[in-house]
Amino acid sequence: MRTRLVKWLCIAVLFVAFILSPWIAEYQLVIRLVVCAGAAVVALQAFRAGRQQWAIGFLVLALLFNPAVPIFALGGSLGIPAIVLAATSFAVSLSLLKSRPLLSIPSITDRTPGSESL
């Protein structure tokens, strides 16, 4: 559930960045930070699910949007295709990378069928 929320947040941020691409120069740090952190979270989810190709892809995405060492300007000629590629990756991962459901802990007060009371 949390990774699904992170994916949707990244898609929303990338959508706004795509729409407002001529004016995003002063918000590049925030956009890069959100997308880099989101890609790292999805890479961790993919690694735990045993999907190493997806994990490597999202680690590359995290490196591309790294806020510490920007490789390209988001409003430039390389930025727009990178934004589209990242948004597409997050959107596809919504359907192909499913989180395993958390198992509930059995209650000690719940009577299990067939057991005897002490």
N, C-alpha and C positions, 0 to 999 in steps of 0.2 A: 504494500500500500504506500509506504513512504517513497520507494523508488518510482512508483507510478506518478506520485505528486511531483517529484523532482523532474521527471521527464516532461510533464505538462508545463512546469514552470520554465524549463529551458526552451521548450517549443514556443511559449508565449513571448519570452524575452527575444528569441531569435526572430519571431514574426514582427515584433515591434522594431527591431533593428533593421530588418529588411525593408519595412514600409518607410521608416524614417532615416534611411541610409545616408542621405546627403547631410543630415544634421546630427549624426551620432558621434562626432569627433570628441566631444567632451564627456561622453558616457561610455567610451570604449573600455575603461578600466572595470566598471561595474559589469558590463556585458561579458567581458572576458572572464571575470571572476566567477560569475554565475554559471557560464557554460563550461568552464574548466572544472569546477567543482561537481557539476552535474554529470559531466562525462566520466569523472573519476568514480562517482557513485555507481553509475551504470556499468563501468568496467569491472568494478568489484562484484556487482550482481552477476555479470556474465561469467566471471572467473569462478564464482561459487556454484554456478549452474553447470560448469564444465564446458562452456562454450568459449574456448580460447580465441578463436578468430574474432568474435565480437569483443572480447576483452581487449585484444590488441588494437582493434579499430577504434574503440573509445579511448584507449590510452593515447593513440596518435591524435585523436580529436582534442583531448585534454592538452597535449603538447602544442597543437596549433593555436589554441585559444589561451595559452599560458599568459597570465597578466604580467609576470615578472620579466619575461623576454618576448615582447611582441614581434612576431615574424612579419606581419603585414598589417596595413591599416584596414579597419573594418569597412570604411566607406570607399575604399579604393577598388581597383579592378580585380584584385584577388580576394577582397573581402566579401563581396556579394556572392560569388560562387561558394565560398567557404561557409557563409551563413546558410545558404540553401542546402548544401551538403550536410551540415550539422543538424539542421531542422529535420531533414529527411531521415537521417540516421536515428534521431530520437523518436520520430513518428513510427518508423518501422520497428524499432525496439519495443514500442508499446505492445505490439501484437506478437512479436516473435520471442521476446525475452520475458517470460512469466516468472514471477517470484513464487517460490514454494510457500504454501500457506503455513502459518505458524500453528503448531500443534498445541492444543490446550492441555493443561496439566490436569490429570484426574484429581478430583476432590476426595479427600479422606472422609468426608461426611456423607458423600453420595453412596447409597447402598448399591452395591454391584449385584446383579442377579445371580442367585445360586450360592452366595456366600453366607456363612453362618455368623451370627453376632457373637461377640466375645462375652 
